[in-house]
Amino acid sequence: MADLPSTAKAVVIGGGIVGCSVAYHLGKLGWTDTVLLERKKLTSGTTFHAAGLVGQLRTSANITQLLGHSVALYRTLEQETGLQTGWKMNGGLRLACNAERWTEVKRQATTAHSFGLEMHLLTPKEAQELWPLMTIDDVVGAAYLPTDGQANPSDITQSLARGARMAGVKIFEDTPVTRVIVEDGRIRGVETPFGAIACEKVVVCAGQWTRDLAATVGVNVPLVSVEHQYMITERIEGVTPGLPTLRDPDRLTYWKEEVGGLVWGGYEPNPKPWAIKGIPEGFHFETLTPDWDHYEQFMENAIARVPALAGAGVKQLLNGPESFTPDGNFILGEAPELRNFYVGAGFNAFGIASGGGAGMALAEWVAKGEPPFDLWPVDIRRFGGVHRSVDWVRNRTMEAYGKHYTIAWPSEEMRSCRPTRRSPLYAHLQTAGACFGEKLGWERPNWFADLAAGEQPVDRYSYQRPGWWGAVRREHQAARSAAVLIDQTSFAKFTLKGPDAAAALNRIAAGNVDRAVGSLTYTQMLNRKGGIECDLTVVRRAVDEFYIVTGTGFATHDFDWISRNLQGNCQLVDVTSGGAVLSLMGPKAREILGRACLDDLSNEGFRFGTAKAISVAGCPVLALRVTYVGELGWELHMPTEVAVTVYEALMGAGAGLGLVNAGYRAIETLRLEKGYRAWGSDIGPDHTPVEAGLAWACKMKSNVDFIGRAAVEAQLAGGVKKRLATFTAAPDVVLLGRETIYRNGERVGWLSSGGYGHTVDRAIGLGYVRQAGGVSEDFVLSGGYELEVASERVPATVSLEPLYDPKGLRVKG
Ligand SMILES: Cc1cc2nc3c(=O)[nH]c(=O)nc-3n(C[C@H](O)[C@H](O)[C@H](O)COP(=O)(O)OP(=O)(O)OC[C@H]3O[C@@H](n4cnc5c(N)ncnc54)[C@H](O)[C@@H]3O)c2cc1C
């Protein structure tokens, strides 16, 4: 390799669709000093054998937007590079064959409308007119996305590679990266058999090889290889080039036209993992031995849908390995373990659909140090310690694969790999009737069954009222009228200590954390655009020590955000596993806690927004006077070994006062009534405190220059283009999030969360009202509103105030 450069700004590893798309977009961003290294030939990994369907709709607006970028790119790429892509915008059809699936499809159509994507509902007959070869006896309805399509995966990749070369990016085939060079914790370059390339940034897009390569430098990329099959038929009479792609989830199958025949495949409930002991050396341009017996399970269903299949010749049953992940989403971003090491992998059989957009987003992340918009659903920082176990990842991934085409029930929990992380209270809660959910490996009580009344702690899912409705209502009412005890041990907890801790944290936090010892601050941490990166609670424990509490799922993300922005002499340590947390909430909380504790709990002695070391049943407890449910209460943080003692003491103390166990589903209904925002849905990097109605929590009156301050100031002075509001609808309306908001008949946004308020007895949703010309409070409040729910409009009311706000409770600041 005479012309292998000795230096580059960025090295992209892997010449599949994703690596080539990253290289293409880096070229467009002016990062022409980029080198792409492919161990064999371009496309020779998984890309060459993909079926090539390009669907766009996802449950997240931003990921849908990302896939929309793929479509926009594939439409014009051939023109730009002169290389064919096989792109065909023949539309996509999705069938529903039972009432619940039809509800799901109608809700998906509403989601599409929310995100500005065209999606039409069709009668079975109308669907058949688009796809004449299918039977429709069992079809209840269908949806059609006219801008979906299909492409030739290899051609698209070659076309992207040419585009990258045209911009000046250098691409080398037959050049494996044998080592990523890290010295003193910093990336120095990559090694190949033909010499090393010194570089600033490494972008690993090595498909199913990514996990092992990343592990060599301590980076965890939780993906595993799974066998994935489809069949290619000979020509079939009536199969025309314009046939839309077809997905028939109730029969677990998908279809697309290819040279007059059909390519069709499916997602079986019993997938087969591949390469458990490692990917064979030299594996490239290879597929696996077709497993006809395994594929058999699709045949009967498929022939019933497309009878012409029975007489069609089979060209090939193709079995290809693809990387899948535990939650069915791909993995993008800068690794939290190693600066300047970026990952784009784990594409779960939609890498062709996402390649264009994912490449764009990752290239921006590499070039600008931040993604173009919030990519939390695919962010590499959504994982944690449990995902370091390949076994865990494989088992969970098999479950996720098997659910690809099953109905995605609201609040559905995964069953595999459980239990993994258990609070010390797990057995007690189980005995008390807990129905557990799981987050980042933690078992957490979602709700409690009334065992004495014969209720079973088992989730019964529905698009109407789910099985746990009554139980959550009981817990919700107890929180409002007496008290509840909630095990929140899974909270992520950090300590920050050192002489510079206060100054460093105050520069990252939008709120003022540099307050007296014992103060408790609810604060956001903003990016430089003012977007909310973290939303957490900070306790000042000593002049040089802070205790930081954040959501279970944000442990890796928030630790990464804080640590990468820290300056000066201070250390951040994750202390999650050392502490248990019990939240005692409700009007009787003071009385109950007072029975188990001699400390002063009076309003004057223990103010809202403060924290104190107290003693409960003889055990040391750090009590935080704070609430996420809108009631008087304390979060009690304690060493794990005293959790059972404290729990028993509190349950005993509350026995005659109406104290009950409660779970996370009640927290959700309670917080919606209070209008408390949830990071990841209502707030996140795309939303600022001003837009979210949280500017009160920013230290604008101080002269401390925190990250994002300038952006917040600009919005406070110049106004915003969207504003978060609370909506309510009639009690029988089921709000789940993503329902479209109409103001005076015009689409102005969608719900970021949805649920029910058992005190106000209304369906509740939070969502941003958007308008390019600006959105004032008057604009929000002056409109007449409707929500589109499962493709039907229902009347709604709007509010900028909490729906439930008991007098005398100071909840802010
Ligand atoms: C049967 C099947 C059907 C599919 N159908 C569809 C579909 O209809 N629609 C859709 O969107 N997606 C589909 N997919 C998924 C799609 O093929 C993948 O998601 C996509 O190809 C992944 O691209 P990639 O670039 O991440 O990985 P790859 O294509 O595997 O590219 C990774 C590259 O990295 C190289 N590499 C690895 N290690 C090194 C190293 N150390 N140094 C240098 N290079 C290295 C490899 O040789 C490889 O070329 C399907 C997949 C399968 C298996």
The ligand as a Gaussian input file, in Angstrom:
#p B3LYP/6-31G(d) Opt

LIG

0 1
 C      -30.704000     -11.118000       5.263000
 C      -30.619000      -9.657000       5.526000
 C      -31.575000      -8.796000       4.995000
 C      -31.512000      -7.441000       5.236000
 N      -32.439000      -6.614000       4.687000
 C      -32.413000      -5.287000       4.914000
 C      -33.382000      -4.413000       4.359000
 O      -34.271000      -4.828000       3.641000
 N      -33.310000      -3.093000       4.655000
 C      -32.348000      -2.584000       5.454000
 O      -32.345000      -1.394000       5.697000
 N      -31.388000      -3.389000       5.975000
 C      -31.404000      -4.721000       5.732000
 N      -30.449000      -5.539000       6.278000
 C      -29.454000      -4.958000       7.164000
 C      -28.277000      -4.333000       6.465000
 O      -27.723000      -5.227000       5.561000
 C      -27.237000      -3.940000       7.509000
 O      -27.840000      -3.250000       8.565000
 C      -26.163000      -3.065000       6.915000
 O      -25.639000      -3.644000       5.769000
 C      -25.070000      -2.837000       7.946000
 O      -24.064000      -2.097000       7.345000
 P      -22.701000      -1.820000       8.096000
 O      -21.959000      -0.880000       7.266000
 O      -23.008000      -1.466000       9.500000
 O      -22.000000      -3.256000       8.191000
 P      -21.200000      -4.101000       7.105000
 O      -21.849000      -4.070000       5.775000
 O      -20.988000      -5.447000       7.675000
 O      -19.843000      -3.325000       6.978000
 C      -18.834000      -3.428000       7.944000
 C      -17.525000      -3.524000       7.216000
 O      -16.472000      -3.396000       8.136000
 C      -15.396000      -4.169000       7.654000
 N      -14.455000      -4.398000       8.758000
 C      -14.651000      -5.140000       9.858000
 N      -13.565000      -5.126000      10.637000
 C      -12.654000      -4.339000      10.034000
 C      -11.335000      -3.943000      10.341000
 N      -10.732000      -4.349000      11.468000
 N      -10.677000      -3.138000       9.476000
 C      -11.271000      -2.712000       8.339000
 N      -12.522000      -3.081000       7.991000
 C      -13.219000      -3.880000       8.833000
 C      -16.069000      -5.420000       7.153000
 O      -15.269000      -6.134000       6.246000
 C      -17.324000      -4.854000       6.525000
 O      -17.182000      -4.647000       5.146000
 C      -30.481000      -6.921000       6.037000
 C      -29.509000      -7.781000       6.565000
 C      -29.578000      -9.129000       6.312000
 C      -28.560000     -10.027000       6.893000

